[in-house]
């Protein structure tokens, strides 16, 4: 049974973004706050110019400390937050502007941070993509785990 943007599996979510993602982040918090187990707003808290790496760090720290299960980062394109988040040990982030990639990124690659562009997609599509991400579960098939182990090895180098 598929789930839509009005229901999600139990998850603790950390959300962050820069000034270019602020408007969409606020809509996401409003929509998903009541649907998730807990939601941490890691900033920014207004549209004043700021630096996206700061929010990637905040979201990553919530995940790596066990305070959040998954993270969502929003900047103008999704690129900056994705680049920044992937520099942090333990984070597997990807830009997804479609539901298939958001779901498969978790199922096959154990993606734990979704990155989206607030200037690229509208809120309704964003809600569907976020729902796909939040409802997806990693499937530890041998091929998936083998590939994930190679990612862990790269991180350890």
C-alpha positions, 0 to 999 in steps of 0.5 A, spaced: 500 500 500 502 506 498 502 512 502 501 519 500 503 526 503 498 526 508 501 519 512 508 517 514 512 512 517 514 513 524 520 517 524 524 523 527 526 528 522 531 534 522 530 539 517 534 545 515 536 550 509 538 556 507 535 563 505 533 560 498 530 554 502 526 558 507 519 558 504 519 551 502 522 549 509 516 552 513 511 549 508 514 542 510 515 543 517 507 545 517 505 539 513 510 534 516 511 536 523 504 533 525 506 527 521 512 525 524 515 522 531 519 528 532 521 534 527 527 538 529 528 545 525 535 546 524 534 553 521 535 558 518 529 562 521 528 567 516 530 569 509 536 573 511 542 571 507 546 565 510 551 559 508 548 552 507 554 548 509 552 551 516 545 547 516 548 541 513 552 540 519 546 541 524 542 536 520 548 531 520 549 532 527 542 530 529 543 524 525 549 522 527 548 523 535 541 519 534 537 525 535 534 524 528 533 518 523 533 522 517 534 529 515 532 534 509 536 539 507 533 545 502 537 550 498 536 554 492 537 548 487 539 542 492 546 542 490 550 546 495 546 542 501 548 535 498 555 537 497 556 539 504 552 534 507 556 528 503 562 531 506 560 529 513 562 522 516 555 518 516 551 522 511 549 519 505 545 525 501 542 526 495 538 531 491 531 528 489 526 531 485 522 525 483 519 520 488 522 514 485 529 516 486 527 518 493 524 512 495 530 507 491 535 512 494 533 509 501 531 502 499 538 501 495 543 506 498 541 507 505 540 514 504 539 518 510 538 525 508 534 528 502 536 534 499 531 538 494 531 545 491 526 550 493 527 554 487 526 548 483 520 544 485 513 546 488 511 545 494 506 539 492 511 535 489 516 536 494 511 533 499 510 527 495 518 526 494 519 527 502 513 522 503 516 517 499 523 518 502 520 518 509 516 512 508 522 508 505 526 503 508 533 500 507 532 493 504 539 490 506 539 485 500 546 482 499 548 487 493 545 493 497 549 491 503 556 490 499 555 497 495 554 500 502 560 497 505 564 500 499 561 506 501 563 505 508 570 503 506 571 510 502 569 514 508 574 510 512 580 512 507 
